Amino acid sequence: MKSISRLLVIALAALVGITSLSATEPIKVVQYTNTVNPNDPAHLSNGIIIAGKAGSVRAFSTLNLTSSSIMACAGCADFYKQTLGNDINVYLMVVPSAAAYYTPNVAKSWSRSPADVLNSLYASIKSDVKIVDVYSALAPHANEDIFLRTDHHWSPLGGYYAAKEFARVAGVTFKDLSNYDAVTINNYVGSMYNYSKDIAVKNSPEKFVYYKPRNISYNTTYITIRLGSGNVPIGENRPVQGEYFIHTPGNGAYCTFMGGDTKITQVRTSVGNGRRLLIVKDSFGNTLPGYLFYGFEEIHVVDFRYFPRNLKTYIQSNNITDVIVECNISFACSAKPMASYKRLLTK
């Protein structure tokens, strides 16, 4: 009965010209239960949860989230849709952290699960923003290496499953990993050693595996953003051609994708379907574009912290058809980053 009533409200809204209601019910995520490492020992080191035993520990930040703190993200997503209009598809992708899947029982009180927070977010979206429910898409794969054990980022494999869910929502071609070449970087230790200062993290190196698509032609153009004091953008270099995958051995392996965050990236593919994607992202979004070459004729990538232009003008100039607003859940629950995402459309 509740669904019927909502449909009647939507129909009435359409008749009188109101466009703020979504035509679908909010996505409801189901709380994930840790079945991978529920009985692992755990301790805190500089606010970082260190779970498991030396040699294979998993390090990740605690999450202190509230349903009220996520409202800035809902407002940001609605602002993008209202500003860009009905001709452009806007997607919201909030990336959970490893804490959502790998918090042992002994550490449950140290970190909150994002399920309730995400449900509050999705229910608060008022415009026709398309939700990419990464939390639920990753849950069936928690026993795989979807998050890096020694870094605050997800792994390239986690990005793969997120990109697959996005492609489903967007209705574009997506190919499974049998169409990719896996490249392995050994002895990777990421950012969590520096954050935690826990020697067990340093003594638990892992494999960093990324995937390069086959049988698709593409070329990449970069505009590097010059930064001044406080990492504030102060200028742009001339466009240059380059490799999308910049093999980076050692602890900088995450920079394999586009060489990092301080570039405006444009990838032109041999797909001639008229779909042009813009990814507005934080560093988690770096893993996504390489899995979407089969689905879009162009993919543009900008980082919300460094993009120096007016984003609406950029979208219009490049005939963008689809925009992903991607952010990790900590940024999504923080007013300042969300204000920065919104400011891109008005600067």
C-alpha positions as CSV (number, residue, x, y, z in Angstrom):
1,M,0.0,0.0,0.0
2,K,2.9,2.3,0.8
3,S,4.4,1.8,-2.6
4,I,1.1,2.4,-4.3
5,S,0.7,5.7,-2.4
6,R,4.2,6.8,-3.4
7,L,3.4,6.0,-7.1
8,L,0.3,8.1,-6.9
9,V,2.3,11.0,-5.4
10,I,4.9,10.7,-8.1
11,A,2.2,10.7,-10.8
12,L,0.5,13.8,-9.3
13,A,3.9,15.5,-9.1
14,A,4.5,14.9,-12.8
15,L,1.1,16.4,-13.7
16,V,1.7,19.6,-11.8
17,G,5.4,19.9,-13.0
18,I,7.2,18.9,-9.8
19,T,10.4,17.1,-10.6
20,S,12.1,16.7,-7.2
21,L,10.6,13.3,-6.4
22,S,12.4,10.1,-7.5
23,A,10.5,7.6,-9.5
24,T,11.9,4.6,-7.5
25,E,11.9,3.6,-3.9
26,P,15.1,4.3,-2.0
27,I,17.7,1.5,-2.0
28,K,17.7,-0.4,1.3
29,V,21.1,-2.0,2.2
30,V,21.3,-5.0,4.5
31,Q,23.7,-5.1,7.3
32,Y,26.7,-7.2,6.4
33,T,27.9,-9.8,8.9
34,N,31.6,-10.5,9.1
35,T,32.3,-14.1,8.1
36,V,35.9,-13.6,7.0
37,N,37.7,-12.7,10.2
38,P,35.2,-12.4,13.1
39,N,37.4,-14.1,15.6
40,D,40.7,-12.3,14.8
41,P,42.6,-10.5,17.6
42,A,42.7,-6.8,17.3
43,H,44.2,-3.7,18.9
44,L,44.3,0.0,18.2
45,S,47.5,1.8,17.1
46,N,47.2,5.6,16.6
47,G,43.5,5.2,16.1
48,I,44.0,2.5,13.5
49,I,42.5,-1.0,14.0
50,I,45.1,-3.7,13.5
51,A,43.4,-7.0,13.1
52,G,44.9,-10.5,12.7
53,K,48.3,-11.8,13.2
54,A,51.8,-10.5,12.2
55,G,52.5,-11.4,8.6
56,S,48.9,-11.1,7.4
57,V,47.4,-8.3,9.5
58,R,44.7,-6.0,8.2
59,A,44.9,-2.3,9.1
60,F,42.0,0.1,8.7
61,S,40.5,3.3,10.2
62,T,37.6,3.3,12.7
63,L,34.4,4.8,11.4
64,N,32.5,7.3,13.6
65,L,29.5,8.0,11.5
66,T,26.0,9.3,12.2
67,S,22.9,9.4,10.1
68,S,22.8,13.2,10.5
69,S,26.4,13.7,9.2
70,I,25.5,12.1,5.9
71,M,23.0,14.8,5.0
72,A,25.6,17.0,3.4
73,C,26.3,14.2,0.9
74,A,22.5,13.9,0.0
75,G,22.4,17.7,-0.5
76,C,25.5,17.5,-2.7
77,A,24.1,14.8,-4.9
78,D,20.8,16.6,-5.3
79,F,22.7,19.8,-6.2
80,Y,24.6,18.1,-9.0
81,K,21.3,16.7,-10.5
82,Q,19.5,20.0,-10.1
83,T,22.4,22.0,-11.6
84,L,23.1,19.6,-14.5
85,G,19.5,19.0,-15.5
86,N,17.5,16.1,-17.0
87,D,19.8,15.6,-20.0
88,I,22.7,14.3,-17.9
89,N,22.6,11.1,-15.9
90,V,24.0,11.8,-12.4
91,Y,25.2,8.8,-10.2
92,L,26.2,8.8,-6.6
93,M,28.8,6.2,-5.5
94,V,29.8,6.2,-1.8
95,V,32.7,3.8,-1.2
96,P,32.7,2.0,2.2
97,S,35.9,1.3,4.1
98,A,37.4,-2.0,5.0
99,A,35.9,-1.5,8.5
100,A,32.5,-2.3,6.9
101,Y,33.5,-5.9,6.2
102,Y,36.5,-6.9,8.4
103,T,36.0,-5.5,11.9
104,P,36.5,-8.5,14.3
105,N,34.0,-9.1,17.0
106,V,36.4,-7.9,19.7
107,A,36.5,-4.5,17.9
108,K,32.8,-3.9,17.1
109,S,32.5,-1.1,19.7
110,W,35.4,0.8,18.2
111,S,33.8,1.4,14.8
112,R,30.3,1.8,13.4
113,S,28.9,-0.1,10.5
114,P,27.8,2.2,7.6
115,A,24.6,0.3,6.8
116,D,22.2,2.5,8.7
117,V,24.1,5.6,7.6
118,L,23.9,4.6,3.9
119,N,20.2,3.8,4.3
120,S,19.6,7.3,5.7
121,L,21.6,8.8,2.8
122,Y,19.7,6.9,0.1
123,A,16.3,7.7,1.6
124,S,17.2,11.4,1.7
125,I,18.0,11.8,-2.0
126,K,15.2,14.0,-3.4
127,S,16.2,14.2,-7.1
128,D,16.6,11.6,-9.8
129,V,20.1,10.7,-8.8
130,K,21.0,7.1,-9.7
131,I,22.5,5.3,-6.7
132,V,25.4,2.9,-7.2
133,D,25.2,0.7,-4.1
134,V,28.8,-0.3,-3.7
135,Y,28.3,-1.5,-0.1
136,S,26.0,-4.3,-1.2
137,A,27.9,-5.0,-4.4
138,L,31.1,-5.7,-2.5
139,A,29.5,-7.8,0.3
140,P,29.3,-11.1,-1.6
141,H,33.1,-10.8,-2.4
142,A,34.4,-10.0,1.1
143,N,36.3,-13.2,1.1
144,E,38.3,-11.9,-1.9
145,D,41.0,-9.3,-1.8
146,I,38.6,-6.3,-2.4
147,F,40.5,-4.1,0.1
148,L,44.2,-3.7,0.6
149,R,45.3,-5.0,3.9
150,T,48.1,-2.4,4.4
151,D,46.5,0.7,2.8
152,H,43.5,2.9,3.4
153,H,42.2,2.3,-0.2
154,W,40.3,-0.6,-1.6
155,S,42.1,-2.8,-4.0
156,P,41.8,-2.7,-7.8
157,L,39.6,-5.8,-7.5
158,G,37.2,-3.9,-5.2
159,G,37.1,-1.1,-7.8
160,Y,36.2,-3.8,-10.4
161,Y,33.1,-4.9,-8.6
162,A,32.1,-1.3,-8.0
163,A,32.6,-0.5,-11.7
164,K,30.5,-3.6,-12.6
165,E,27.6,-2.3,-10.4
166,F,27.9,1.1,-12.0
167,A,27.8,-0.3,-15.5
168,R,24.7,-2.3,-14.6
169,V,22.9,0.9,-13.3
170,A,24.1,2.9,-16.3
171,G,23.2,0.3,-18.8
172,V,26.5,0.1,-20.6
173,T,28.7,-2.8,-21.8
174,F,30.9,-4.4,-19.1
175,K,33.4,-7.3,-19.5
176,D,34.5,-9.7,-16.8
177,L,38.1,-10.1,-15.7
178,S,38.8,-12.8,-18.3
179,N,39.2,-9.9,-20.7
180,Y,42.0,-8.3,-18.7
181,D,45.7,-9.0,-18.1
182,A,46.5,-9.1,-14.4
183,V,49.8,-7.4,-13.4
184,T,51.2,-8.1,-9.9
185,I,53.4,-5.9,-7.8
186,N,54.9,-7.8,-4.9
187,N,55.9,-6.7,-1.4
188,Y,53.5,-3.8,-1.3
189,V,53.0,-1.9,2.0
190,G,50.6,1.0,1.9
191,S,49.7,4.0,3.9
192,M,48.5,2.3,7.0
193,Y,52.1,1.7,8.2
194,N,52.7,5.5,8.3
195,Y,49.3,6.1,9.9
196,S,49.5,3.4,12.5
197,K,53.3,3.2,13.1
198,D,52.7,-0.4,13.9
199,I,55.6,-2.7,12.9
200,A,53.1,-5.6,12.3
201,V,51.8,-3.7,9.3
202,K,55.3,-3.2,7.8
203,N,56.0,-6.9,8.4
204,S,52.8,-7.9,6.5
205,P,53.5,-7.0,2.8
206,E,50.9,-8.0,0.2
207,K,50.4,-8.3,-3.5
208,F,49.1,-5.3,-5.4
209,V,47.3,-6.7,-8.5
210,Y,45.8,-4.4,-11.2
211,Y,44.1,-5.3,-14.4
212,K,44.7,-4.0,-18.0
213,P,41.9,-4.3,-20.5
214,R,42.5,-6.3,-23.8
215,N,41.1,-5.9,-27.3
216,I,40.0,-2.3,-26.8
217,S,41.8,0.7,-28.4
218,Y,42.2,3.8,-26.2
219,N,44.5,6.8,-25.8
220,T,44.9,9.0,-22.8
221,T,45.5,12.8,-22.5
222,Y,46.6,14.4,-19.3
223,I,46.6,18.0,-18.1
224,T,48.7,18.2,-15.0
225,I,47.5,20.7,-12.3
226,R,50.3,22.8,-10.8
227,L,49.9,23.2,-7.0
228,G,51.0,26.0,-4.8
229,S,51.2,26.4,-1.0
230,G,48.7,24.2,0.8
231,N,48.2,22.1,-2.4
232,V,46.0,24.9,-3.9
233,P,45.8,24.7,-7.7
234,I,47.7,27.6,-9.3
235,G,47.8,26.6,-13.0
236,E,47.7,23.9,-15.7
237,N,50.3,22.4,-17.9
238,R,49.7,21.8,-21.6
239,P,47.8,18.6,-22.6
240,V,50.1,15.7,-23.2
241,Q,49.6,12.1,-24.4
242,G,50.5,9.4,-21.9
243,E,49.9,5.9,-20.7
244,Y,46.8,5.3,-18.5
245,F,48.5,2.5,-16.5
246,I,51.8,3.8,-15.2
247,H,53.4,0.8,-13.6
248,T,54.7,1.9,-10.2
249,P,56.6,-0.7,-8.2
250,G,57.0,-0.5,-4.5
251,N,54.9,1.3,-2.0
252,G,53.6,3.8,-4.5
253,A,51.7,1.2,-6.5
254,Y,48.4,2.9,-6.1
255,C,49.8,5.7,-8.4
256,T,49.7,3.1,-11.3
257,F,46.3,4.6,-12.2
258,M,46.9,7.9,-14.1
259,G,50.0,8.6,-12.0
260,G,48.0,10.0,-9.1
261,D,45.3,12.6,-8.4
262,T,46.6,16.0,-9.7
263,K,45.6,15.6,-13.4
264,I,42.6,16.2,-15.6
265,T,42.4,12.9,-17.5
266,Q,40.6,12.2,-20.8
267,V,40.5,8.7,-22.2
268,R,39.2,8.2,-25.8
269,T,38.2,4.7,-26.7
270,S,37.2,2.9,-29.8
271,V,33.6,2.5,-28.5
272,G,31.3,4.7,-30.6
273,N,28.1,4.7,-28.5
274,G,27.7,8.4,-27.8
275,R,28.2,7.9,-24.1
276,R,30.7,10.2,-22.4
277,L,31.5,9.8,-18.7
278,L,32.9,12.2,-16.2
279,I,34.1,10.8,-12.9
280,V,34.4,13.4,-10.1
281,K,36.3,11.5,-7.5
282,D,38.6,11.2,-4.5
283,S,41.6,8.8,-4.7
284,F,39.3,5.7,-4.4
285,G,37.9,6.6,-7.8
286,N,41.3,6.1,-9.5
287,T,40.6,2.3,-9.9
288,L,37.3,2.8,-11.7
289,P,38.1,4.2,-15.2
290,G,40.1,1.2,-16.6
291,Y,37.1,-1.1,-16.2
292,L,34.8,1.2,-18.1
293,F,36.7,1.5,-21.4
294,Y,34.3,-1.0,-23.0
295,G,31.3,1.0,-22.1
296,F,32.0,4.7,-23.0
297,E,33.5,6.4,-26.0
298,E,35.2,9.0,-23.7
299,I,36.0,8.9,-20.0
300,H,37.0,12.1,-18.2
301,V,38.4,12.0,-14.6
302,V,38.9,14.9,-12.2
303,D,39.7,15.0,-8.5
304,F,37.5,17.3,-6.4
305,R,40.4,18.6,-4.5
306,Y,42.4,19.9,-7.4
307,F,40.1,20.6,-10.4
308,P,40.6,24.4,-11.0
309,R,37.8,25.1,-13.4
310,N,34.0,25.4,-13.5
311,L,32.8,21.9,-13.7
312,K,29.4,22.7,-15.4
313,T,31.2,24.5,-18.2
314,Y,33.6,21.5,-18.6
315,I,30.7,19.1,-18.8
316,Q,29.0,21.2,-21.5
317,S,32.2,21.8,-23.5
318,N,32.9,18.0,-23.6
319,N,29.3,16.9,-24.3
320,I,29.3,14.7,-21.1
321,T,26.3,12.4,-20.9
322,D,27.0,10.7,-17.5
323,V,28.5,12.0,-14.3
324,I,29.6,9.9,-11.3
325,V,30.0,11.7,-8.0
326,E,32.3,9.2,-6.2
327,C,33.5,9.7,-2.6
328,N,34.6,7.5,0.3
329,I,32.3,7.2,3.2
330,S,34.4,9.4,5.5
331,F,34.3,12.3,3.0
332,A,30.5,11.6,2.5
333,C,30.0,12.2,6.2
334,S,32.0,15.4,6.3
335,A,30.5,18.8,5.5
336,K,33.8,20.3,4.2
337,P,34.6,17.8,1.4
338,M,30.9,17.8,0.3
339,A,31.0,21.6,0.1
340,S,34.1,21.3,-2.1
341,Y,32.3,18.9,-4.4
342,K,29.5,21.4,-4.8
343,R,31.8,24.4,-5.3
344,L,33.1,22.9,-8.5
345,L,29.9,23.7,-10.2
346,T,29.8,27.3,-9.2
347,K,33.5,28.5,-9.2
